[in-house]
Amino acid sequence: SVVLKPAEAPKPPRPATSGATDKITRCNAAFAAWLRRQQTRAPSVPWTDGVRDYLRYVEPLIAQQRREGTASGFPPAAPVAPAVKPAAEEDDDDALPVEPKAELIRADDGDETPLFECRCAIRRLDRDEDGVAWRDLGKGLLRLMKHKDTGAKRVVVRNDVGKVVLNFAVVDTMKFHQDAKGGLKFTAVVDNGPHNYLLRTKPPLEPRHLAPATVIADS
């Protein structure tokens, strides 16, 4: 006699990993941290600008996430909360990830073309009642832009929520002092006047990127 075995149910294919999901997870964590800081530092100030910046950054990722979910036949995997780094690691400039050089990556739809792009850490020299000290402005995405017609360059840095935290023109009168680790100290004119900054990138910005400004290697 023949013994019939019940057919095994087919195993569903494994859903594809969603790059958009990972970005949304990091964006949500950064936005939540910003909300906590605002609640403490400025509880009576409306959050509308920050919410608009968050939505402008995350909406394209939502569309990408849906496309990735449709392509795999399954909804994107649930985002995993990022591990919380110790305070000492967060304050370490060398904790920046080493990323491959990204030059001439793509053309913008506007009048500028990106020449260089990487993660960075920023500090600003501030004065308060206790004196002068470097204030940590956090980490973000740095882009070196060049105007297609005039050749003018500028540096723009956005945090993980997409908000611009630094935006300045690179001009021939500027001097960048580069330390042994590739960090750059410089004075830049921003919306509220000139400020001193310390900028660290991996890989480091090179003199040819910052021309016509002058890069001075500090011993």
Secondary structure as a PSIPRED ss2 file (coil, helix, strand):
# PSIPRED VFORMAT (PSIPRED V4.0)

   1 S C   1.000  0.000  0.000
   2 V C   1.000  0.000  0.000
   3 V C   1.000  0.000  0.000
   4 L C   1.000  0.000  0.000
   5 K C   1.000  0.000  0.000
   6 P C   1.000  0.000  0.000
   7 A C   1.000  0.000  0.000
   8 E C   1.000  0.000  0.000
   9 A C   1.000  0.000  0.000
  10 P C   1.000  0.000  0.000
  11 K C   1.000  0.000  0.000
  12 P C   1.000  0.000  0.000
  13 P C   1.000  0.000  0.000
  14 R C   1.000  0.000  0.000
  15 P C   1.000  0.000  0.000
  16 A C   1.000  0.000  0.000
  17 T C   1.000  0.000  0.000
  18 S C   1.000  0.000  0.000
  19 G H   0.000  1.000  0.000
  20 A H   0.000  1.000  0.000
  21 T H   0.000  1.000  0.000
  22 D H   0.000  1.000  0.000
  23 K H   0.000  1.000  0.000
  24 I H   0.000  1.000  0.000
  25 T H   0.000  1.000  0.000
  26 R H   0.000  1.000  0.000
  27 C H   0.000  1.000  0.000
  28 N H   0.000  1.000  0.000
  29 A H   0.000  1.000  0.000
  30 A H   0.000  1.000  0.000
  31 F H   0.000  1.000  0.000
  32 A H   0.000  1.000  0.000
  33 A H   0.000  1.000  0.000
  34 W H   0.000  1.000  0.000
  35 L H   0.000  1.000  0.000
  36 R H   0.000  1.000  0.000
  37 R H   0.000  1.000  0.000
  38 Q H   0.000  1.000  0.000
  39 Q H   0.000  1.000  0.000
  40 T H   0.000  1.000  0.000
  41 R H   0.000  1.000  0.000
  42 A C   1.000  0.000  0.000
  43 P C   1.000  0.000  0.000
  44 S C   1.000  0.000  0.000
  45 V C   1.000  0.000  0.000
  46 P C   1.000  0.000  0.000
  47 W C   1.000  0.000  0.000
  48 T H   0.000  1.000  0.000
  49 D H   0.000  1.000  0.000
  50 G H   0.000  1.000  0.000
  51 V H   0.000  1.000  0.000
  52 R H   0.000  1.000  0.000
  53 D H   0.000  1.000  0.000
  54 Y H   0.000  1.000  0.000
  55 L H   0.000  1.000  0.000
  56 R H   0.000  1.000  0.000
  57 Y H   0.000  1.000  0.000
  58 V H   0.000  1.000  0.000
  59 E H   0.000  1.000  0.000
  60 P H   0.000  1.000  0.000
  61 L H   0.000  1.000  0.000
  62 I H   0.000  1.000  0.000
  63 A H   0.000  1.000  0.000
  64 Q H   0.000  1.000  0.000
  65 Q H   0.000  1.000  0.000
  66 R H   0.000  1.000  0.000
  67 R H   0.000  1.000  0.000
  68 E H   0.000  1.000  0.000
  69 G H   0.000  1.000  0.000
  70 T H   0.000  1.000  0.000
  71 A H   0.000  1.000  0.000
  72 S H   0.000  1.000  0.000
  73 G C   1.000  0.000  0.000
  74 F C   1.000  0.000  0.000
  75 P C   1.000  0.000  0.000
  76 P C   1.000  0.000  0.000
  77 A C   1.000  0.000  0.000
  78 A C   1.000  0.000  0.000
  79 P C   1.000  0.000  0.000
  80 V C   1.000  0.000  0.000
  81 A C   1.000  0.000  0.000
  82 P C   1.000  0.000  0.000
  83 A C   1.000  0.000  0.000
  84 V C   1.000  0.000  0.000
  85 K C   1.000  0.000  0.000
  86 P C   1.000  0.000  0.000
  87 A H   0.000  1.000  0.000
  88 A H   0.000  1.000  0.000
  89 E H   0.000  1.000  0.000
  90 E H   0.000  1.000  0.000
  91 D C   1.000  0.000  0.000
  92 D C   1.000  0.000  0.000
  93 D H   0.000  1.000  0.000
  94 D H   0.000  1.000  0.000
  95 A H   0.000  1.000  0.000
  96 L C   1.000  0.000  0.000
  97 P C   1.000  0.000  0.000
  98 V C   1.000  0.000  0.000
  99 E C   1.000  0.000  0.000
 100 P C   1.000  0.000  0.000
 101 K C   1.000  0.000  0.000
 102 A C   1.000  0.000  0.000
 103 E E   0.000  0.000  1.000
 104 L C   1.000  0.000  0.000
 105 I C   1.000  0.000  0.000
 106 R C   1.000  0.000  0.000
 107 A C   1.000  0.000  0.000
 108 D C   1.000  0.000  0.000
 109 D C   1.000  0.000  0.000
 110 G C   1.000  0.000  0.000
 111 D C   1.000  0.000  0.000
 112 E E   0.000  0.000  1.000
 113 T E   0.000  0.000  1.000
 114 P E   0.000  0.000  1.000
 115 L E   0.000  0.000  1.000
 116 F E   0.000  0.000  1.000
 117 E E   0.000  0.000  1.000
 118 C E   0.000  0.000  1.000
 119 R E   0.000  0.000  1.000
 120 C E   0.000  0.000  1.000
 121 A E   0.000  0.000  1.000
 122 I E   0.000  0.000  1.000
 123 R E   0.000  0.000  1.000
 124 R E   0.000  0.000  1.000
 125 L E   0.000  0.000  1.000
 126 D E   0.000  0.000  1.000
 127 R E   0.000  0.000  1.000
 128 D E   0.000  0.000  1.000
 129 E C   1.000  0.000  0.000
 130 D C   1.000  0.000  0.000
 131 G E   0.000  0.000  1.000
 132 V E   0.000  0.000  1.000
 133 A E   0.000  0.000  1.000
 134 W E   0.000  0.000  1.000
 135 R E   0.000  0.000  1.000
 136 D E   0.000  0.000  1.000
 137 L E   0.000  0.000  1.000
 138 G E   0.000  0.000  1.000
 139 K E   0.000  0.000  1.000
 140 G E   0.000  0.000  1.000
 141 L E   0.000  0.000  1.000
 142 L E   0.000  0.000  1.000
 143 R E   0.000  0.000  1.000
 144 L E   0.000  0.000  1.000
 145 M E   0.000  0.000  1.000
 146 K E   0.000  0.000  1.000
 147 H E   0.000  0.000  1.000
 148 K C   1.000  0.000  0.000
 149 D C   1.000  0.000  0.000
 150 T C   1.000  0.000  0.000
 151 G C   1.000  0.000  0.000
 152 A C   1.000  0.000  0.000
 153 K E   0.000  0.000  1.000
 154 R E   0.000  0.000  1.000
 155 V E   0.000  0.000  1.000
 156 V E   0.000  0.000  1.000
 157 V E   0.000  0.000  1.000
 158 R E   0.000  0.000  1.000
 159 N C   1.000  0.000  0.000
 160 D C   1.000  0.000  0.000
 161 V C   1.000  0.000  0.000
 162 G C   1.000  0.000  0.000
 163 K C   1.000  0.000  0.000
 164 V E   0.000  0.000  1.000
 165 V E   0.000  0.000  1.000
 166 L E   0.000  0.000  1.000
 167 N E   0.000  0.000  1.000
 168 F E   0.000  0.000  1.000
 169 A E   0.000  0.000  1.000
 170 V E   0.000  0.000  1.000
 171 V C   1.000  0.000  0.000
 172 D C   1.000  0.000  0.000
 173 T C   1.000  0.000  0.000
 174 M C   1.000  0.000  0.000
 175 K E   0.000  0.000  1.000
 176 F E   0.000  0.000  1.000
 177 H E   0.000  0.000  1.000
 178 Q E   0.000  0.000  1.000
 179 D C   1.000  0.000  0.000
 180 A C   1.000  0.000  0.000
 181 K C   1.000  0.000  0.000
 182 G C   1.000  0.000  0.000
 183 G C   1.000  0.000  0.000
 184 L E   0.000  0.000  1.000
 185 K E   0.000  0.000  1.000
 186 F E   0.000  0.000  1.000
 187 T E   0.000  0.000  1.000
 188 A E   0.000  0.000  1.000
 189 V E   0.000  0.000  1.000
 190 V E   0.000  0.000  1.000
 191 D C   1.000  0.000  0.000
 192 N C   1.000  0.000  0.000
 193 G E   0.000  0.000  1.000
 194 P E   0.000  0.000  1.000
 195 H E   0.000  0.000  1.000
 196 N E   0.000  0.000  1.000
 197 Y E   0.000  0.000  1.000
 198 L E   0.000  0.000  1.000
 199 L E   0.000  0.000  1.000
 200 R E   0.000  0.000  1.000
 201 T E   0.000  0.000  1.000
 202 K C   1.000  0.000  0.000
 203 P C   1.000  0.000  0.000
 204 P C   1.000  0.000  0.000
 205 L C   1.000  0.000  0.000
 206 E C   1.000  0.000  0.000
 207 P H   0.000  1.000  0.000
 208 R H   0.000  1.000  0.000
 209 H H   0.000  1.000  0.000
 210 L H   0.000  1.000  0.000
 211 A C   1.000  0.000  0.000
 212 P C   1.000  0.000  0.000
 213 A C   1.000  0.000  0.000
 214 T E   0.000  0.000  1.000
 215 V E   0.000  0.000  1.000
 216 I E   0.000  0.000  1.000
 217 A E   0.000  0.000  1.000
 218 D C   1.000  0.000  0.000
 219 S C   1.000  0.000  0.000
